[in-house]
Amino acid sequence: MTPPTPSTVPLDIVSVAIAVATAIFQADTAGYVGPYVVIAIAAVLGGFWNATSRPPGSRLGVVGVLCGTLVLALLITVPIAEWASVRFGTHLHGWLAPVALVVGGIGSKWPRVFGWGIGLGRRVIEATVGAPGSSKGDRP
């Protein structure tokens, strides 16, 4: 007789946060609180990483940057993680912490990131359409 196999218990960080939140809140509330706790912790860690690259300033400035990155991460992490989970065929829980960490790590450098993204999109469109002057051989 073979021993029974244990049921698979997910051990990703979001499932653990939901389990911990279940001990504090009701089970239906913990399903909402757990993922956002993970997003908040990852965003603050990313914000601390970003704060180390800032010039020395006041503590209030660092707190302001951390609050801003936290709010931004709470707003945009779930849509980005949902897109990534659908695009790559994985579970949403695996994307929440890394996306929030990157959002927090970018911090106040979003204008540079958007500029880079627009430049990348322009180069992709030029390469796809074959815009005149886009190849190096056409230049004098």
N, C-alpha and C positions, 0 to 999 in steps of 0.2 A: 504494500500500500504506500503510495507517495504522499508526502506531507502536503498540506494545503499551501498554496502560494499566497503570500501576503498581497493585499491589494496595493496597487501603486499609489503612493502619496506624492503629490507634487511638492518639490522642495525648492521651488524658485522663490526669490525674495518677496514677491508680491503675495504668494500663497502663505508664506510664513507671517507676513504682516497682517494678512486677513485673519490668520489663526490667533495671533496675539491680540488683535482688535476684538475678536470674538470674546476673549476673556474680559474685556473692559466694557464693550457695548453689546447690543443684541446682535444675533447672527446676521439678520438682514441689513443692519446698519454697517456692520463690519465689512461687508462686501463692497461698500462704497468708500469707507474710511481707509481701509488698508492700502489700496493702490495710491491714493492721494498722499498718504504718509510717506510712501516710498518715493513718489515724485518730489515731495518737499525736501526730504533728506538728500536725495541725489542732486537736486537743484542747488541747495545750500552748499554741498560739498564742491560742486562745480563753480559756484560763486566764490568760494574761498580760494579755489585754484586761480580764478580770474583776478581776485583781489591781490594776489601776490605779484602779479605783473603790473599793477598800477603804481604810479609814483606815490611816495609817502604823502599822506594827508591826514585828515582828521578821521577819527573813529566814526563820526556821524556819516561821513562820505561813504565809508565801507558798508555801514549798515544800510544806507540808502541803495547802494548797488546790489546788496544781497536781497533786499526787499523787492527791488525791481526785477531781478532775475527770478526770484521765487514766484512773483505774480505772473511773469511771462511764461515760466515753465508750467505753472498750473493751468494756463490758458491754452498753450499750444502743444503740450506733450502728448495728450491723448489722441488728437487728430493725426499727428505725425506717426505715432506708434500704431494706430489703426491702419494707416496707409501702408506702413512698412510690413505689418503682419499679413495684410492681404497680398501685397506685392511679392513677398518672399514665402508665403504659405506657412508661417509660423504662428505661435500663440502670442496674443497681445501682451501677456505678462512679461515675456522676455524682452520686450522693447521699451517698457516704461522707464526703468532706471537708466539705461544708457542714453536714451533721448533726453531725459531731464538733466543728466550729467553734462551732456554736450551743450544744451541750452544754457545751463548755468555757467559753463566754462567759457562760452562766447561772451557772456556778460554784456558789456557796453560796446562791443565791437560789431554790433549788428549792421551798421551802415557799410562797413568794409566787407562783411560777408555778402550783403545784398549786391554791392558793386561787383564783387567777384562772380556771383551767380549770374548777373546780367551779362557780364563780359563772356562768361562761359557759354551762356545761351546764344549770344550773338555769334560766337565762333562756330558753334554747332550748326546754327541755321545757315551761316555762310558756307560751311563745308557741305551741308546737305543740298542746298540750292545750287551751289557752284557759282557764287557771286563773282562777277568780273573783278580781277585784281586780287582775288583771295589766295591764289597760288603764287609761290615765290618766283616762278618762271616768268610771270607776266610783268614783273617790275623791271624798270630800266636799269 
